[in-house]
Amino acid sequence: MPTSGSAATSDRAEVDTIIVGGGFFGCGLAVHLRRSLGQRVVLLEMEEDLLQRASYANQARVHNGYHYPRSLLTAVRCRVDFPRFTHDYRECIVDDFEKYYAVGRDFSKVTAAQFRLFCERVGAPIQVAPAAIRKLFDPALVEEVFTVREVAFDAVKLKEIVLRQLAECRIEVRLRTEAKCVRRLEGGALEVTCRTPEGEDRITGAAVLNCTYSRLNKLLIDSDLPPIRLKHELTEMPLVEVPDEVRGRGFTMMCGPFFSIMPFPPRGLHTLSHVRYTPHCEWMDGAAAGWRDPYAVLRRAVRTTSFPHMIRDVARYMPCLKGCTYVDSIWEIKTVLPKSEVDDSRPVLYRRDCGLPNLTCLLGGKIDNIYDIVAVMSAMDETRRA
């Protein structure tokens, strides 16, 4: 990847870097490349606005390590990134609620003692929850409940921050512009063919960052390049009104009989996720059935809510959750690396020269992965310059 301005730009390139995908990672990397390296960047987004898909359609949790007792590295990265994210994006941080983690007595992959020891080892604040909170759970099914430190973010306010940063950096943003394919020109530049409302367009850059999340492989396949092995899930998170016992609070059940109910700031509601019922279907890129466009799967899905199944199960652990009232659902495609299925880890994918020199594919599973991606990019560039 070029390190600065036009002097490092390959022959025939109009800009230093073309970023495909206007989610949080694409926008954040555009700002980073402009501020830190002085690059000329153009950002391509097929939707009519930025941060409209996975950046909005998620549980709005800023992780502080608790979620990952089976992946120490992910937990440690959360502990490093949590204070940075909450500081850098403090205008969108929502912390006016209490947060609790409970550990299941049966089928849990960790015991309460193991969970507490894990938190202490990674430095995540934890203490036994007050008796009034523990009484909300069925003691026959829940071993212990802990008070923790975790916050949410407001995706609408996050977008406002990002738009301001892009404007301050004078980064060119092209909306309603879908990158169709990429090819290498004789001079070494990369040419991206785009579809716009006016027709076909082309732009050349010294480097291309593919930040399209669930659609990473579409750009590769349409460019006649080998796809990356990824797992996709069609997911539903119901938005609910919560009973008085839950208002102003968030709860997560670990680690096996997993569910989580968290404030969702943009709507003033709570999201409900469930390890069994949030995914409605799943598939792997590269399977015998061939590649499936995740956006097409989402568009054609019959959106029948699984809320009745979720609430029946979670109310076994927290009987007061029977008082939740269903309002709506958030539907999206969740994409992870297959190896994450083993330990629930959330490593970043950073694949440089992905079929073409200077074509890089990036994938993160958490909002604060932006710092991990920047760190990996910087380390890779340092290695190449050495």
N, C-alpha and C positions, 0 to 999 in steps of 0.2 A: 504494500500500500504506500502511495507517495506520502512523504512526511511533511511537506509544506508547499503551498502556493504553486504558481504556474511553472516554475523552474523544474519541478519534479514531475510535471505532467507528461504522460506519454505522447508521442507524435499523434496529431490529429484529434486529441482529446479536447473537448470544450470545457470540462471541469475536472477537478481532481477526483471526486468521488460521487457516484450516483447511488443513492440509498433507495431501495425498493421497499415500501411499507411504511405507512405513517402512523404506526402505533407508538407506544411510549418508547420502546427501544430504538426504533428508527429515528424518531425525533431527538431522543437523548443523544444518540451517536452523532447526529448532524450537528448538534450544538457543541459536543465535545471536539469534533474534528475542526470546527470553525474557531472555537475559543483557544484550544490548546495547540493546534498545528497551523492555523491560518488557512485552512483549505477552502477552495471553492467547492461548494456542495450543492447538489440539487436533490430534492426529496420528492419521490413519486408515490402517490396514494390513489387507489382506484375508487375509494368512496368519495362522497361529497364533503367530508370533513375529516379531521384527524382524530385519533384515539376513540374510534367508534366501535371497535369489535372487542377483542380479548382484553384490551386495556380498560374497558368499561365493564364487560360481562364477566366478572369474577367476584370472589367473596370479599374483595376490598380489604384484605388482611395484610398488614405489614408484619412479616414474621420476625420473631425475636429468638428463634432457636427451638422452642418447645415442641414444634411439630415433628421433629426429626430425631427421635431417640435412637433410630436404627441407622442413621447416617451422621456420624460425628462431624465429618467435613462440612456437610450442608449446615448443620447447627452452628458451627464455629463461624462460617461465612455470614450467617444471619446475624450473629452477635456483633460482627464487625460492621455489617452494612446497616443494621437497624438505626444506630445513632446518626449515621451519615444521612440516611434517607429522611428521617424525621426532622433533621436540621435543614437540609437543603430544600425540602418541600413542605416546610412547616405550615404554610398557608392552607394546605389541603389535609393536614393531619387531624383526625378526630380521636380524641382521647378522653372524652367525657363519659366513659362507661367503665364498669368493672369487668375484669376478664378472669375466667376460671377454667382450669383443665381438670378433668376427672379421669380416673384410670379404672377400666372395667375389671371386675373380679374374675370373670370367665372369658376365655378366648383372647385375652389381651396378650400382645407380644412383649409387653413389659409389665413388671409389677409396680406397685406404688413406690416401693423402696428403690427400685432400679430407676424409675423415672425421676425421683427426687435427686438421687446421686448423679444422674446424667446432667440435670439442670445445674447442680452445684459445680460440676466439673467444667461446664462451658460458661459458667458465670451468669446464668440466666436467673433473675430474681424469682424466688419461690417460697411460699410458706403455706401451711395448712389453712384451708379456708375456714371462715367463721362457722359456728354450729348452725346458724340459721340458713346458710348456703348449703351445707352438707345435708340438711334435712330435706332439701328439694330432690334428692336422689334416693333411689331404692338401695338400701345398704346390702341387700342380698345380691345385687348385681354390680354395685360400684364399691371398689375397695377404698378409695380416698379421693378427695377433692382439694385442689390447690389454688390459691390466689397467685396470679402471674402478672407480668407486665407486657401487654400487647396492645396495639392500636390499630385503627382502620384509616383508610384514606378516602377522600371524596373525589371520585373520578372526574366529575365536572370541574371542580376547582383545580385538579391536577392538569386538566387540559388547558385551563386559563393560564396557568404558570408556563406550560410548554409553549403555547402560542406566543406569549410575551417573550420568552427566550429566543424563539425562532425569529421574531421580528427584530429584537435587539441585535441579533447576529446577522441580520439581513440575508437569511437563507432563503433561496428560491424554493417554493413549495408548489408543486403541480398537482392539483386535485383532479378527480375524475380522469386519472391517467393510469391505465393498467399496463405494467411491463409485460410484454408478451414473450420475448426471448432476448437472449444476449449472445453476441458473437465477438470474436477477436479480429480486429483489423490488421492489415499488414504492418502498420507502424507500431503496433503493440497496444493501442487503445482498445477499450471494450465499447461496443455499440449496443445500446438497448433499443429495441423496437417497441413502441408504445401504441396503445389504442386510446384515442381521445374522442370526445363527442364530435370533434371536427374531422376525424379520420385517423390515419396512421401518421406517426411522428417517429423521429429517431434522435437520440442524443448519445454523445460519446463522452467517456470518462476514462481516466487512468485506472480506476478501480470501481467495482460494484459491490455493495453490501446488500445481501438478500435478507431482509428482516421481516418476512411475510408470515412468520409463525406457522400456522397449520398449512399454509400454502407454499412452504419452502420448495417442495418437490415439483410444484407446477412449473415454476420458472425453469428448473433444471430439465425436466422432461420435455418441455416445449422448446428447449434449446438443444435437444438431442444429447443431453449430459446425464450421467448415471445418478439416480436418486439416492437419497439418504434414508436409512432404515429408521422409521419413526412410527410411533403408535398414536392413534387418534381415538377420541371418545366423543360421541354426541352427548352433551351434558345438559342437565336441567337443574337450576337452583330456584326453588320456590321463594317468592317474596311473601312474608307473612306479617300480620299484626300479632304481637306477642302479649301474653297475659301479664298482669302487674308484677308477678314474681321475676319476670325476665326483662322487663323494661329497664333500660339503662345498664344492661349487662350483656355479656357474651359468654357462651359456654362451648367447650370442645371436649369430646369424649375420646380418649386414647385407649389402646392403640391396637386395633383389630375390630371391635364393635364400634367403628368410628362414626361420629356425626359431629356437626358443628352448627351453631346458630349464632350469627354475628350481626351487628348493626350494618346496614347498607345506607350510608349517608345520602347519596343522591335522591333516594326515594323516601327517606324517613321510615324505612321498614327494616326487617331483619331477613337475612338470607338463611336458608336451611339447606345444608348439604349432608349427604349420606353415602357412605362408602359403597353400598350395594345399589341404591336407587338413583343416585345422581347420574351415573352413566346409563344411557338408554341403549347404546350399541357401541361397539368398538371394532377397529380393524387396524391392520398393519400395512404400511406401504411396502411394496415388494412382495406381497403374498401372491399365491397362485391366481387369485381372482383379478390381479392387475391393480393399477392405481385408480383411486377414487378421489374426485375433487371434493375436499371437505366442505367447501361452500355450497356445492350442489347437494351434498348429503343434508346439510342444515336447511337449505331452502325447501327440500322435498319432504322433510321429516313430518310425520304425523305427531303433532305436539299435544299428546295426551299426558297430563301431569301424573307424576308418581307420588304426589304429596300425600294421598291417603295411606299408601304403603309406608312412606317415610315416617309419618306422624304416629302410626300405630307402633312402629318399632321403637322410636326414640322415647315415646311416652312410657315404655317399660322401664327405662332408666330414670327419666325425669317426668313423673306423672303430671306435673303442672303444664307440660307442653301440650297436653290435650286441649288447652285453651287457646292454642294458636289458630288464627283465622287466615285462610289462604286468600291472597290478593292477586298474584300474578306469578309468572316464571321468567327467569332469564335463561335463554338457550344459547349455547355456543359450542364450538369445537375446542376441546382441550387436547393439546399435543405434547407428548413427552418422549424422552429417549427410552427405548425398551429396557435398558439396564436399570432404569429407575424403578421398575416393577419389583425388583429383588429387595431393595432396602428403603424405598420411598424417597430416595435422594433427589435433589434438584440441581444437577450440574448444568453448566452452560455448554451449549454446543458452539464451538468456534471452528469452522472448517475452512481454512484458507486454500486458495487455488483449487476450488471445488469444480474440477472438470476443465477450468480455464485459468491461466495465470491471473491473479488479482481479482478473481471472483470469490467472494467470501460469504458463507452461509452462517447465520447467527440465530440461536434459539435460547431463550431463558424461560424458566418456569415460575419465577416470582418477580414481583415488581422491582425489588431491590437488586435483582441480578444485573442491572445496568452497570453497577460498579465492578462486578466480576468480569463482565464482558470487556469493559474498558481496560481493566488490569491485564486480561489475557491478550488483548490487542497490543497493548504497550509492550508486554513481555516478548511477544512474537516479533514485533518490529525491532526491538533491541537485539534479539538473537540474529535477525537477518543483517543488521548493520555491523555486528561484531565480526 
